[in-house]
Amino acid sequence: MNKKMLLLFVMFATCFAAFGQSSSSTSSNGESIWDILLNILMSIGFLWMIGHMVYELFIKKNPFTPISIQEMQNQRREFGQSVDMLEDDVHQCANLAQQEFELWTPIPNDPEGTRIITTKKQLDHAESTIAQIKELRPTDPELVEGVNGYIEMLAESRKRVFTGSKLIYVLLALFGILMYNTAGWSGVSFCIISGVIYYFASLTPNFMLYRKELKGNTGNGALSWVFGALASMILGAQTIRTTTTWSDGSKTVEDDNSQHHIAWFISLIVTVLIVCLLVFWAAVNYIRNYVLYR
């Protein structure tokens, strides 16, 4: 078990333990000590989540930047090397690139033998290989072009794409209007902050999507599945019509719309719960896309 898994396990175990004991231990002011501890742990967890996402998205340096012959020649001059690289260095760079490419995942039945990055381990290893190649300061035009081709593929694999539910933002807008009429701008701020955190937490690296595609798994996320199930329930609700014929020959018709009412009521309750707990949905996506992704 790696350190991230251990830390995650300890945090969740502590939270659940605190929740389970909250009803039995009470402080002098009437507030549960375990509730206070749980709130502190949750606050630390969400601050860590936000800080980690900001670092990954905006602060962490991109290791996959293209190189230029002029840049490499300038570095060679600074280190007192010849402007043109030696033949042995050319072969070493080419071998490193080829060995790295062979570690990538092959696309089945591809006649050109195309390979792609599908795991974090492959991406980390490729980062190390590119660093080694850059240390050799390649200046051969053909070699630089090939290396930049690899770098472009790696940079694309590292990019993140929003894979969350877009419908949630329609619901947030409606919920925000309702909250403004009842709680003012504090309610609107809750919706905005929840939406922003959910968006960044739902940014999935492309290499994870490549892996899903190779496995034939192109399904949407849990929220999209929930919204789809609610829509199916609403559309599948039926009106039951009962026709009664009386002794005098007259008829009365009654429509029972209870299925529609129940479907809309359940959908409303589930939707409100999803919006209110959106930050926790974001936490689940964060763990998947930033912590446990491999």
C-alpha positions as CSV (number, residue, x, y, z in Angstrom):
1,M,0.0,0.0,0.0
2,N,1.6,3.3,-1.1
3,K,1.6,6.5,1.0
4,K,-1.3,8.1,-0.8
5,M,-3.5,5.1,-0.2
6,L,-2.5,4.9,3.4
7,L,-3.2,8.6,4.0
8,L,-6.5,8.3,2.3
9,F,-7.5,5.2,4.3
10,V,-6.5,6.9,7.6
11,M,-8.5,10.1,6.8
12,F,-11.7,8.2,5.9
13,A,-11.3,5.8,8.8
14,T,-11.0,8.7,11.2
15,C,-13.9,10.4,9.7
16,F,-16.2,7.4,9.9
17,A,-15.0,6.7,13.5
18,A,-15.7,10.3,14.4
19,F,-19.2,10.1,12.9
20,G,-20.0,6.9,14.7
21,Q,-19.0,8.3,18.1
22,S,-20.5,11.7,17.6
23,S,-23.7,10.8,19.5
24,S,-22.0,9.5,22.6
25,S,-19.3,12.1,23.4
26,T,-20.5,15.6,24.0
27,S,-18.5,18.7,25.1
28,S,-19.6,21.1,27.9
29,N,-21.2,23.5,25.4
30,G,-23.5,20.8,24.0
31,E,-21.5,20.3,20.7
32,S,-20.0,16.9,20.1
33,I,-16.2,16.7,20.4
34,W,-16.2,14.2,17.6
35,D,-18.3,16.6,15.4
36,I,-15.7,19.3,16.0
37,L,-12.9,16.9,15.0
38,L,-14.8,15.7,12.0
39,N,-15.3,19.3,10.8
40,I,-11.6,20.1,11.3
41,L,-10.6,17.0,9.3
42,M,-13.1,17.7,6.5
43,S,-11.9,21.3,6.3
44,I,-8.2,20.2,6.1
45,G,-9.2,17.6,3.5
46,F,-11.0,20.1,1.3
47,L,-8.3,22.7,1.6
48,W,-5.7,20.1,0.7
49,M,-7.9,19.1,-2.3
50,I,-8.2,22.6,-3.6
51,G,-4.5,23.3,-3.0
52,H,-3.4,20.1,-4.8
53,M,-5.6,20.9,-7.8
54,V,-4.3,24.4,-8.1
55,Y,-0.8,23.1,-8.0
56,E,-1.4,20.4,-10.6
57,L,-3.3,22.7,-13.0
58,F,-1.6,26.1,-12.6
59,I,1.7,25.8,-10.8
60,K,3.4,22.5,-11.7
61,K,5.8,22.9,-14.6
62,N,5.0,21.1,-17.8
63,P,7.8,18.6,-18.4
64,F,6.9,18.1,-22.0
65,T,8.0,21.2,-23.8
66,P,9.4,21.0,-27.3
67,I,13.1,21.6,-27.9
68,S,14.8,23.6,-30.7
69,I,18.1,23.2,-32.4
70,Q,19.1,26.8,-31.5
71,E,18.3,26.2,-27.9
72,M,20.3,23.0,-27.7
73,Q,23.3,24.7,-29.5
74,N,23.2,27.6,-27.1
75,Q,23.3,25.1,-24.1
76,R,26.2,23.2,-25.7
77,R,28.2,26.5,-26.0
78,E,27.4,27.3,-22.3
79,F,28.8,23.9,-21.3
80,G,31.8,24.1,-23.6
81,Q,30.6,21.3,-25.9
82,S,30.8,21.3,-29.7
83,V,27.8,22.8,-31.4
84,D,27.1,19.6,-33.3
85,M,26.5,16.5,-31.3
86,L,28.6,13.4,-31.7
87,E,27.5,10.3,-33.6
88,D,27.4,8.2,-30.4
89,D,25.1,10.8,-28.8
90,V,22.8,10.7,-31.8
91,H,22.5,6.9,-31.5
92,Q,22.0,7.1,-27.7
93,C,19.2,9.6,-28.0
94,A,17.5,7.5,-30.8
95,N,17.8,4.4,-28.7
96,L,16.3,6.1,-25.6
97,A,13.4,7.3,-27.6
98,Q,12.8,3.9,-29.3
99,Q,13.0,2.0,-26.0
100,E,10.6,4.5,-24.4
101,F,8.1,4.1,-27.3
102,E,8.2,0.3,-26.9
103,L,7.0,0.7,-23.3
104,W,3.7,2.4,-24.4
105,T,0.5,0.6,-24.9
106,P,0.0,-0.7,-28.5
107,I,-3.4,0.0,-30.2
108,P,-4.9,-3.4,-31.1
109,N,-5.0,-4.3,-34.8
110,D,-3.4,-1.0,-35.8
111,P,-1.4,-1.6,-39.1
112,E,1.0,1.2,-38.4
113,G,1.9,-0.1,-34.9
114,T,0.8,3.0,-33.1
115,R,1.3,3.1,-29.4
116,I,-0.2,5.5,-26.8
117,I,0.2,6.4,-23.1
118,T,-2.5,4.8,-21.0
119,T,-1.0,4.8,-17.4
120,K,0.5,7.3,-15.0
121,K,3.5,4.9,-14.7
122,Q,4.2,5.2,-18.4
123,L,3.8,9.0,-18.3
124,D,6.3,9.3,-15.4
125,H,8.8,7.0,-17.1
126,A,8.5,9.0,-20.3
127,E,9.1,12.2,-18.4
128,S,12.4,10.7,-17.1
129,T,13.4,9.6,-20.6
130,I,12.7,13.0,-22.1
131,A,14.8,14.6,-19.3
132,Q,17.7,12.3,-20.2
133,I,17.4,13.1,-23.9
134,K,17.4,16.8,-23.1
135,E,20.6,16.4,-21.1
136,L,22.3,15.1,-24.2
137,R,21.3,18.3,-26.0
138,P,20.4,16.9,-29.4
139,T,21.1,19.1,-32.4
140,D,20.5,16.6,-35.2
141,P,17.5,18.0,-37.2
142,E,15.9,14.6,-37.8
143,L,16.4,13.5,-34.2
144,V,15.0,16.8,-32.8
145,E,11.9,16.5,-35.1
146,G,11.3,12.9,-33.9
147,V,11.8,13.8,-30.2
148,N,9.4,16.7,-30.5
149,G,6.9,14.4,-32.0
150,Y,7.1,12.2,-28.9
151,I,6.9,15.3,-26.7
152,E,3.8,16.4,-28.5
153,M,2.1,13.0,-27.9
154,L,3.1,13.0,-24.2
155,A,1.8,16.6,-23.7
156,E,-1.5,15.6,-25.2
157,S,-1.7,12.5,-23.0
158,R,-1.1,14.8,-19.9
159,K,-3.8,17.3,-20.8
160,R,-7.1,17.1,-18.9
161,V,-10.6,17.1,-20.2
162,F,-13.9,17.8,-18.3
163,T,-15.7,14.5,-17.9
164,G,-18.3,15.6,-15.4
165,S,-22.0,16.2,-15.9
166,K,-22.8,19.4,-17.8
167,L,-26.5,19.2,-16.7
168,I,-25.3,19.9,-13.1
169,Y,-24.6,23.5,-14.1
170,V,-28.1,24.0,-15.3
171,L,-29.4,22.8,-12.0
172,L,-26.9,25.0,-10.2
173,A,-28.1,28.0,-12.0
174,L,-31.8,27.2,-11.1
175,F,-30.8,26.4,-7.5
176,G,-28.7,29.6,-7.3
177,I,-31.8,31.7,-8.3
178,L,-33.8,29.9,-5.6
179,M,-31.0,30.4,-3.0
180,Y,-30.7,34.1,-3.9
181,N,-34.4,34.6,-3.1
182,T,-34.1,32.7,0.2
183,A,-30.5,33.2,1.5
184,G,-29.2,36.1,-0.6
185,W,-25.7,36.1,-2.0
186,S,-24.4,33.6,0.4
187,G,-26.5,31.0,-1.2
188,V,-25.4,32.1,-4.7
189,S,-21.7,31.9,-3.5
190,F,-22.3,28.4,-2.3
191,C,-23.5,27.4,-5.8
192,I,-20.6,29.2,-7.6
193,I,-17.9,27.7,-5.3
194,S,-19.4,24.2,-5.6
195,G,-19.5,24.5,-9.4
196,V,-15.9,25.6,-9.7
197,I,-14.6,22.9,-7.4
198,Y,-16.6,20.3,-9.2
199,Y,-15.3,21.4,-12.6
200,F,-11.6,21.3,-11.7
201,A,-12.1,18.0,-9.8
202,S,-13.7,16.5,-12.9
203,L,-10.8,17.2,-15.2
204,T,-9.6,13.8,-16.3
205,P,-6.2,13.2,-17.9
206,N,-6.4,12.1,-21.5
207,F,-4.3,8.9,-20.9
208,M,-7.1,7.6,-18.5
209,L,-9.7,8.2,-21.3
210,Y,-7.4,6.4,-23.8
211,R,-7.3,3.4,-21.4
212,K,-11.1,3.4,-21.1
213,E,-11.5,3.5,-24.9
214,L,-9.2,0.6,-25.4
215,K,-11.2,-1.4,-22.9
216,G,-14.4,-0.4,-24.7
217,N,-15.6,1.6,-21.7
218,T,-17.0,4.9,-23.0
219,G,-19.8,5.3,-20.5
220,N,-20.5,8.6,-18.7
221,G,-20.0,9.3,-15.0
222,A,-22.2,8.4,-12.1
223,L,-24.1,11.7,-12.1
224,S,-24.9,11.4,-15.8
225,W,-26.2,7.9,-15.0
226,V,-28.3,9.2,-12.1
227,F,-29.8,12.0,-14.3
228,G,-30.5,9.5,-17.0
229,A,-32.3,7.2,-14.6
230,L,-34.4,10.1,-13.3
231,A,-35.3,11.1,-16.8
232,S,-36.3,7.5,-17.7
233,M,-38.5,7.3,-14.6
234,I,-40.3,10.6,-15.4
235,L,-40.8,9.6,-19.1
236,G,-41.8,6.1,-18.1
237,A,-44.5,7.3,-15.7
238,Q,-48.0,6.5,-16.9
239,T,-51.5,7.9,-16.4
240,I,-53.9,5.2,-15.3
241,R,-57.4,5.9,-16.7
242,T,-60.4,4.2,-15.1
243,T,-63.8,4.2,-16.8
244,T,-66.8,3.4,-14.6
245,T,-70.2,2.5,-16.1
246,W,-73.1,3.1,-13.8
247,S,-76.5,1.3,-13.6
248,D,-78.2,4.1,-15.5
249,G,-75.8,3.7,-18.4
250,S,-73.7,6.8,-17.7
251,K,-69.9,6.6,-17.6
252,T,-67.3,8.5,-15.6
253,V,-63.7,8.7,-16.4
254,E,-61.0,9.2,-13.8
255,D,-57.3,9.7,-14.4
256,D,-54.7,8.6,-11.8
257,N,-51.5,10.7,-12.2
258,S,-49.9,9.4,-9.1
259,Q,-47.0,7.9,-11.0
260,H,-46.1,11.2,-12.5
261,H,-46.3,12.9,-9.1
262,I,-44.1,10.3,-7.4
263,A,-41.6,10.4,-10.3
264,W,-41.3,14.2,-10.1
265,F,-41.1,14.2,-6.3
266,I,-38.3,11.6,-6.2
267,S,-36.5,13.5,-9.0
268,L,-36.8,16.8,-7.1
269,I,-35.5,15.3,-3.8
270,V,-32.6,13.5,-5.5
271,T,-31.6,16.6,-7.5
272,V,-31.6,18.8,-4.4
273,L,-29.4,16.3,-2.6
274,I,-27.0,16.1,-5.5
275,V,-26.7,19.9,-5.7
276,C,-26.3,20.3,-1.9
277,L,-23.7,17.5,-1.8
278,L,-21.9,18.5,-5.0
279,V,-18.7,19.3,-3.1
280,F,-18.6,15.7,-2.0
281,W,-19.2,14.5,-5.5
282,A,-16.3,16.7,-6.4
283,A,-14.2,15.0,-3.7
284,V,-14.9,11.6,-5.3
285,N,-13.8,12.9,-8.7
286,Y,-10.7,14.5,-7.2
287,I,-9.6,11.2,-5.6
288,R,-10.1,9.4,-9.0
289,N,-8.5,12.0,-11.2
290,Y,-5.7,13.4,-9.0
291,V,-4.8,10.8,-6.2
292,L,-5.6,7.2,-7.3
293,Y,-5.2,7.6,-11.0
294,R,-2.7,5.2,-12.5
